Amino acid sequence: MTASILASTASGLRLALISAMLLGPLVTLGAMHSNEVAVAKRGAGLLLFVSLQRQSMS
């Protein structure tokens, strides 16, 4: 019984490690991209966005 619990724990830790290694870079890229969108919606980026939206409506 103890051996099966130890084996299950080891498998779970391996799965968690592999998941973290695969998803870590994707999460990092997603976080970097979300910051770029927030920056683009301020200042000159917002002005350009609004002017392009107005031009497309007319």
One Martini backbone bead per residue (centre of mass of N, CA, C, O) as a GRO file, in nm:
protein
   58
    1MET     BB    1   0.058   0.062  -0.022
    2THR     BB    2   0.300   0.258   0.004
    3ALA     BB    3   0.408   0.214  -0.285
    4SER     BB    4   0.157   0.330  -0.435
    5ILE     BB    5   0.172   0.614  -0.312
    6LEU     BB    6   0.458   0.679  -0.408
    7ALA     BB    7   0.401   0.641  -0.710
    8SER     BB    8   0.176   0.854  -0.732
    9THR     BB    9   0.344   1.094  -0.637
   10ALA     BB   10   0.561   1.077  -0.855
   11SER     BB   11   0.369   1.111  -1.095
   12GLY     BB   12   0.252   1.385  -1.010
   13LEU     BB   13   0.522   1.541  -1.010
   14ARG     BB   14   0.591   1.493  -1.303
   15LEU     BB   15   0.339   1.624  -1.423
   16ALA     BB   16   0.385   1.904  -1.298
   17LEU     BB   17   0.662   1.958  -1.426
   18ILE     BB   18   0.581   1.930  -1.724
   19SER     BB   19   0.359   2.144  -1.720
   20ALA     BB   20   0.540   2.381  -1.635
   21MET     BB   21   0.738   2.361  -1.879
   22LEU     BB   22   0.512   2.407  -2.101
   23LEU     BB   23   0.340   2.662  -1.975
   24GLY     BB   24   0.535   2.888  -1.894
   25PRO     BB   25   0.600   3.027  -2.171
   26LEU     BB   26   0.302   3.086  -2.245
   27VAL     BB   27   0.238   3.268  -2.004
   28THR     BB   28   0.457   3.476  -2.059
   29LEU     BB   29   0.358   3.565  -2.337
   30GLY     BB   30   0.075   3.651  -2.245
   31ALA     BB   31   0.169   3.871  -2.045
   32MET     BB   32   0.324   4.044  -2.249
   33HIS     BB   33   0.082   4.096  -2.443
   34SER     BB   34  -0.112   4.238  -2.242
   35ASN     BB   35   0.075   4.487  -2.197
   36GLU     BB   36   0.076   4.593  -2.490
   37VAL     BB   37  -0.226   4.654  -2.509
   38ALA     BB   38  -0.237   4.861  -2.277
   39VAL     BB   39  -0.036   5.062  -2.406
   40ALA     BB   40  -0.195   5.108  -2.682
   41LYS     BB   41  -0.453   5.247  -2.511
   42ARG     BB   42  -0.250   5.491  -2.485
   43GLY     BB   43  -0.239   5.785  -2.608
   44ALA     BB   44  -0.138   5.758  -2.927
   45GLY     BB   45  -0.277   5.485  -2.963
   46LEU     BB   46  -0.564   5.587  -2.906
   47LEU     BB   47  -0.579   5.800  -3.124
   48LEU     BB   48  -0.538   5.607  -3.362
   49PHE     BB   49  -0.772   5.417  -3.303
   50VAL     BB   50  -1.003   5.626  -3.320
   51SER     BB   51  -0.942   5.735  -3.606
   52LEU     BB   52  -0.976   5.460  -3.750
   53GLN     BB   53  -1.267   5.409  -3.662
   54ARG     BB   54  -1.391   5.662  -3.794
   55GLN     BB   55  -1.305   5.600  -4.086
   56SER     BB   56  -1.460   5.323  -4.108
   57MET     BB   57  -1.754   5.454  -4.061
   58SER     BB   58  -1.742   5.659  -4.332
   0.00000   0.00000   0.00000
